[in-house]
């Protein structure tokens, strides 16, 4: 499939390139997506790889908006999250395959995935058919950002939140830790040994493969999470054209103005004045279990064959650190050292 690339419309040379926002759970992704939705020139797709998309019938999409869950901290909505998919759903042309959500979360740029390519191209084409610029705002794309850039061209934004506050926010609902483990499980099945450094993870994989139940301790769940945060952040940063660090926007007016200027230059929604200020920017502990599991995850990136492609991207990432908060920069520097 050929890439969409950066195109200019016939009407005044206005940019119509597709926009891809690569984020993760609990990093301000819904807040940023709504910026695109509220802009009249965009068709903003909410979480195009969410496994719950098939449950959104035309009746639900035409109904009143609902909360993702109690205490989600999402902005208020006038229409349901997935309203932009309504026409495709009604016409039976959505073409979404639930296996797209997690089974191929890690994709090298030169790998083939025609099912996913057709689905995303379908969304892009539907937006353009309505004379709108497509914005695909993901929570399950960071480790395939390079693949998407090669497939479709377009403008890619990496949205980052510091790992400590993000992990803390996971506690708002068990969904987030569960889906993180599923993501890791899918990677492990394709690239054995990627999580060998996590105590008990091999037993979890074996149990799930045999349709049995299994649990990980909280610290082991954190070890899985921090491995995915590191690898996902590195790949998204290396593959994107712009970085939006949610913490920086809330903490620094200079960073916010710089981001707004760049967004305006790119023809994107550029009012970030309502970005929440984080409570603080936690630092990596100097000792203890969190420090130990973080260092084990960094070592795994350097030695586990499944992460070889990500490890090789450290060079490009080193030039993107200036746009990150001190918390995110500190932990990524462990990888770059």
C-alpha positions as CSV (number, residue, x, y, z in Angstrom):
1,X,0.0,0.0,0.0
2,X,1.4,3.4,-1.0
3,X,1.8,6.1,1.6
4,X,-0.4,9.1,1.9
5,X,2.6,11.4,2.3
6,X,2.4,15.1,2.8
7,X,-0.1,16.5,0.4
8,X,-1.5,19.9,-0.4
9,X,-5.1,20.4,-1.4
10,X,-6.1,22.0,-4.6
11,X,-7.9,24.7,-2.5
12,X,-5.3,27.2,-1.7
13,X,-2.5,24.8,-0.9
14,X,-3.8,24.0,2.5
15,X,-2.1,21.0,4.1
16,X,-4.2,17.9,4.2
17,X,-1.7,15.4,5.4
18,X,-2.9,12.9,7.9
19,X,-2.0,13.5,11.6
20,X,-1.0,10.6,13.8
21,X,-0.8,11.1,17.6
22,X,1.0,8.3,19.4
23,X,0.2,8.3,23.0
24,X,-0.5,5.7,25.8
25,X,-3.0,5.2,28.5
26,X,-3.4,8.0,31.1
27,X,-1.1,10.5,29.4
28,X,-3.6,13.2,28.5
29,X,-4.5,11.7,25.1
30,X,-8.2,12.3,25.4
31,X,-7.5,16.0,26.2
32,X,-5.4,16.3,23.1
33,X,-7.8,14.4,20.9
34,X,-10.6,16.7,21.8
35,X,-8.5,19.6,20.6
36,X,-8.6,18.1,17.1
37,X,-12.3,17.1,17.4
38,X,-13.3,20.7,18.3
39,X,-11.4,22.1,15.2
40,X,-13.8,22.4,12.3
41,X,-11.2,21.3,9.7
42,X,-10.5,17.9,11.3
43,X,-12.1,14.5,11.5
44,X,-10.5,13.3,14.8
45,X,-10.7,9.6,15.4
46,X,-10.6,8.6,19.0
47,X,-8.4,5.5,19.8
48,X,-8.7,3.8,16.4
49,X,-7.2,0.6,17.8
50,X,-9.4,0.3,20.8
51,X,-10.6,-3.3,21.1
52,X,-14.1,-2.1,22.2
53,X,-14.9,-0.4,18.8
54,X,-17.1,-3.3,17.6
55,X,-19.4,-2.7,20.6
56,X,-20.3,0.8,19.3
57,X,-23.4,0.2,17.4
58,X,-25.2,3.1,15.4
59,X,-27.6,3.4,18.3
60,X,-24.9,3.9,20.9
61,X,-23.0,6.3,18.6
62,X,-26.2,8.4,18.2
63,X,-27.0,8.4,21.9
64,X,-25.8,10.7,24.6
65,X,-22.1,10.7,25.6
66,X,-21.0,8.6,28.5
67,X,-17.9,8.5,30.7
68,X,-15.1,6.0,30.0
69,X,-15.3,5.2,33.7
70,X,-16.0,7.0,37.0
71,X,-13.2,9.4,37.7
72,X,-11.6,9.2,34.3
73,X,-10.7,13.0,34.3
74,X,-11.7,13.3,30.7
75,X,-13.0,16.5,29.2
76,X,-16.8,16.8,28.8
77,X,-18.1,15.7,25.5
78,X,-21.1,16.7,23.4
79,X,-21.2,13.4,21.4
80,X,-19.8,9.9,22.2
81,X,-16.1,9.2,21.9
82,X,-16.5,7.3,18.7
83,X,-19.0,9.5,16.9
84,X,-16.6,10.1,14.0
85,X,-16.9,6.4,13.1
86,X,-20.7,6.5,12.7
87,X,-21.0,6.6,8.9
88,X,-18.5,3.7,8.5
89,X,-20.3,1.7,11.1
90,X,-23.7,2.3,9.6
91,X,-22.5,1.3,6.2
92,X,-20.7,-1.8,7.4
93,X,-17.4,-0.5,6.1
94,X,-15.4,0.0,9.3
95,X,-13.1,-2.9,8.6
96,X,-11.7,-3.1,12.1
97,X,-10.1,-6.4,13.3
98,X,-9.8,-6.7,17.1
99,X,-6.4,-8.5,16.6
100,X,-5.1,-5.1,15.5
101,X,-5.4,-3.8,19.1
102,X,-2.5,-5.7,20.8
103,X,-1.3,-8.7,18.7
104,X,0.9,-6.5,16.5
105,X,1.7,-3.7,18.9
106,X,5.4,-4.0,18.1
107,X,5.9,-3.7,14.3
108,X,9.2,-2.9,12.6
109,X,9.0,-0.3,9.9
110,X,9.5,-2.9,7.1
111,X,7.1,-5.5,8.4
112,X,3.9,-6.3,6.5
113,X,0.4,-5.9,8.0
114,X,-2.1,-5.5,5.2
115,X,-5.1,-5.8,7.5
116,X,-4.0,-2.9,9.7
117,X,-2.9,-0.9,6.7
118,X,-6.3,-1.3,4.9
119,X,-8.1,-0.3,8.1
120,X,-6.2,2.9,8.7
121,X,-6.2,3.9,5.1
122,X,-10.0,3.4,5.2
123,X,-10.3,5.9,8.1
124,X,-8.0,8.4,6.3
125,X,-10.0,8.1,3.1
126,X,-13.4,8.5,4.9
127,X,-12.2,11.8,6.5
128,X,-10.9,13.1,3.1
129,X,-14.2,12.2,1.4
130,X,-15.9,14.6,3.9
131,X,-13.3,17.3,3.0
132,X,-11.7,17.0,6.4
133,X,-8.2,16.5,7.5
134,X,-7.8,13.1,9.3
135,X,-6.3,13.0,12.8
136,X,-5.8,9.6,14.2
137,X,-5.3,9.8,18.0
138,X,-4.0,6.5,19.3
139,X,-3.3,4.9,22.7
140,X,-2.0,1.6,21.2
141,X,0.4,2.7,18.5
142,X,3.7,3.9,20.0
143,X,5.7,0.8,19.1
144,X,4.4,0.9,15.5
145,X,4.8,4.6,14.9
146,X,7.7,4.0,12.5
147,X,5.6,1.5,10.6
148,X,2.8,3.9,10.3
149,X,5.1,6.7,9.2
150,X,6.5,4.5,6.5
151,X,3.1,3.3,5.3
152,X,1.2,6.6,5.3
153,X,3.7,9.5,5.6
154,X,1.9,12.3,7.3
155,X,2.7,14.2,10.4
156,X,3.5,12.2,13.6
157,X,3.3,13.5,17.1
158,X,4.7,11.7,20.2
159,X,2.7,12.5,23.3
160,X,4.6,11.7,26.5
161,X,3.8,11.7,30.2
162,X,6.4,11.0,32.9
163,X,6.3,7.3,33.9
164,X,5.7,7.8,37.6
165,X,2.5,9.8,37.4
166,X,1.3,7.7,34.5
167,X,1.8,4.5,36.6
168,X,0.0,6.1,39.5
169,X,-2.9,7.0,37.3
170,X,-3.2,3.4,36.1
171,X,-4.6,2.7,39.6
172,X,-7.8,4.6,38.6
173,X,-9.0,1.5,36.9
174,X,-7.8,-2.2,36.6
175,X,-8.3,-2.0,32.8
176,X,-4.9,-0.2,32.3
177,X,-2.7,-2.7,34.0
178,X,-4.6,-5.6,32.5
179,X,-4.1,-4.2,29.0
180,X,-0.5,-3.5,29.6
181,X,0.0,-7.2,30.5
182,X,-1.9,-8.3,27.4
183,X,0.3,-6.1,25.3
184,X,3.5,-7.6,26.8
185,X,2.0,-11.1,26.4
186,X,1.5,-10.5,22.7
187,X,5.0,-9.2,22.3
188,X,6.5,-12.1,24.2
189,X,4.6,-14.7,22.1
190,X,6.2,-13.2,18.9
191,X,9.6,-12.3,20.4
192,X,10.4,-14.7,23.1
193,X,12.6,-13.4,25.9
194,X,11.6,-9.8,25.7
195,X,10.4,-9.9,29.3
196,X,12.7,-12.5,30.6
197,X,13.9,-10.0,33.2
198,X,10.5,-9.9,34.9
199,X,10.0,-12.4,37.7
200,X,7.0,-14.6,37.1
201,X,6.3,-13.4,33.6
202,X,7.2,-16.7,31.9
203,X,4.7,-18.4,34.2
204,X,2.0,-15.9,33.3
205,X,2.6,-16.5,29.6
206,X,2.5,-20.2,30.0
207,X,-0.7,-20.0,32.0
208,X,-2.4,-17.8,29.5
209,X,-1.4,-19.9,26.6
210,X,-3.0,-22.8,28.3
211,X,-6.1,-20.8,29.1
212,X,-5.4,-20.8,32.8
213,X,-5.5,-17.8,35.2
214,X,-2.3,-16.3,36.7
215,X,-1.4,-13.1,38.5
216,X,1.7,-11.0,38.9
217,X,2.8,-9.1,42.0
218,X,2.5,-5.4,41.9
219,X,6.2,-4.9,41.5
220,X,6.3,-7.4,38.6
221,X,3.4,-5.5,37.0
222,X,5.5,-2.3,37.3
223,X,8.5,-4.1,35.7
224,X,6.3,-4.9,32.7
225,X,5.0,-1.4,32.6
226,X,8.3,0.4,32.8
227,X,9.8,-1.9,30.1
228,X,6.9,-0.9,27.8
229,X,7.1,2.8,28.8
230,X,10.8,2.9,27.9
231,X,10.5,1.0,24.6
232,X,7.3,2.8,23.5
233,X,8.7,6.2,24.3
234,X,12.0,5.6,22.6
235,X,10.3,4.4,19.4
236,X,7.7,7.1,19.3
237,X,10.2,9.8,19.9
238,X,12.5,8.5,17.2
239,X,9.6,8.1,14.7
240,X,7.8,11.4,15.2
241,X,8.0,14.9,13.9
242,X,7.0,16.7,17.1
243,X,6.9,15.9,20.8
244,X,4.2,17.0,23.1
245,X,5.1,16.4,26.8
246,X,2.0,16.8,28.8
247,X,4.0,17.6,32.0
248,X,6.1,20.3,30.3
249,X,3.0,22.0,28.9
250,X,1.5,22.2,32.4
251,X,4.6,23.2,34.2
252,X,6.2,25.7,31.8
253,X,4.6,28.6,30.1
254,X,7.6,28.9,27.8
255,X,7.2,25.3,26.7
256,X,3.5,25.7,26.2
257,X,4.0,28.8,24.0
258,X,6.7,27.0,22.0
259,X,4.4,24.1,21.4
260,X,1.5,26.4,20.4
261,X,3.7,28.2,17.9
262,X,4.8,24.9,16.3
263,X,1.2,23.6,16.2
264,X,0.0,26.8,14.6
265,X,2.8,26.6,12.0
266,X,1.7,23.0,11.1
267,X,-2.0,24.1,10.8
268,X,-3.0,22.2,13.9
269,X,-5.2,23.1,16.9
270,X,-2.9,25.3,19.0
271,X,-4.7,26.5,22.2
272,X,-3.1,24.5,25.0
273,X,-3.9,26.9,27.8
274,X,-6.1,24.5,29.7
275,X,-3.4,21.8,30.1
276,X,-3.4,20.7,33.7
277,X,-0.4,21.4,35.9
278,X,1.0,18.1,37.4
279,X,1.2,17.8,41.1
280,X,5.0,17.6,40.8
281,X,7.6,15.8,38.8
282,X,8.7,12.7,40.7
283,X,12.2,11.5,40.4
284,X,13.6,7.9,40.0
285,X,14.3,6.6,43.5
286,X,18.0,6.1,44.2
287,X,17.4,2.7,45.7
288,X,14.7,0.1,46.3
289,X,12.5,-2.2,44.2
290,X,11.4,0.5,41.7
291,X,15.0,1.5,41.0
292,X,16.0,-2.1,40.7
293,X,13.3,-3.1,38.2
294,X,13.9,0.1,36.2
295,X,17.6,-0.8,35.8
296,X,16.7,-4.4,34.9
297,X,14.4,-3.1,32.2
298,X,17.2,-0.8,30.8
299,X,19.6,-3.8,30.7
300,X,17.0,-5.9,28.9
301,X,16.7,-3.3,26.1
302,X,20.4,-3.7,25.5
303,X,20.5,-7.5,25.6
304,X,17.1,-9.0,24.6
305,X,17.0,-9.7,20.9
306,X,13.3,-8.7,20.7
307,X,14.2,-5.1,21.5
308,X,17.1,-4.8,19.1
309,X,15.2,-2.5,16.7
310,X,14.3,-0.1,19.6
311,X,17.8,-0.2,21.1
312,X,19.2,1.0,17.7
313,X,17.0,4.1,17.9
314,X,18.8,5.7,20.8
315,X,20.7,8.0,18.6
316,X,17.7,9.8,17.1
317,X,16.1,10.1,20.5
318,X,19.1,11.9,22.0
319,X,18.2,14.9,19.9
320,X,14.6,15.0,21.1
321,X,15.2,15.2,24.9
322,X,15.0,19.0,25.1
323,X,11.2,18.9,24.9
324,X,10.7,16.5,27.8
325,X,10.1,17.0,31.5
326,X,13.0,16.4,33.9
327,X,11.3,13.1,35.1
328,X,11.0,11.6,31.6
329,X,14.4,12.8,30.5
330,X,16.0,11.4,33.6
331,X,14.8,7.8,33.0
332,X,15.5,7.9,29.3
333,X,19.0,9.1,29.9
334,X,19.6,5.7,31.6
335,X,19.0,4.1,28.2
336,X,21.1,6.7,26.3
337,X,24.1,6.5,28.6
